[in-house]
């Protein structure tokens, strides 16, 4: 995941210009897990088999076979997916424990696809968190920090 303070719009443009598939996950108004899972499902175009729990979301993010394969994203090539999470602060404040779990799931997915394709020579997954205030003004930009982290969970619940 990227928490570097860089504008989001140029990152999206650069990713698209490089042939990456871009996805915007807007969490505006999300205040609970059920709505979060619906938003994830809609934004990521998750298949119907993906359940509304953390483990199912984590498994789906290690697959991504239903999303368009980025040009040049085959074996031995670059390319990838850029997921921009916007308007996330309200959800993080309303449900800090769930937010922590979502961040963990996203970090694990990024780690899985890192290098590119987890060292498998395939596409890479990048996730950026966009600041709602920047989104409302001159275009979105990633946040320089996030709520405090707790140790990684070994097993997710629900």
Secondary structure as UniProt FT lines:
FT   HELIX           8..17
FT   TURN            18..19
FT   STRAND          21..26
FT   TURN            28..29
FT   HELIX           33..44
FT   TURN            48..49
FT   HELIX           54..61
FT   TURN            62..63
FT   TURN            65..66
FT   TURN            71..72
FT   TURN            75..76
FT   STRAND          80..86
FT   HELIX           89..94
FT   HELIX           96..113
FT   TURN            114..116
FT   HELIX           117..119
FT   STRAND          124..130
FT   HELIX           132..136
FT   TURN            137..138
FT   STRAND          141..142
//
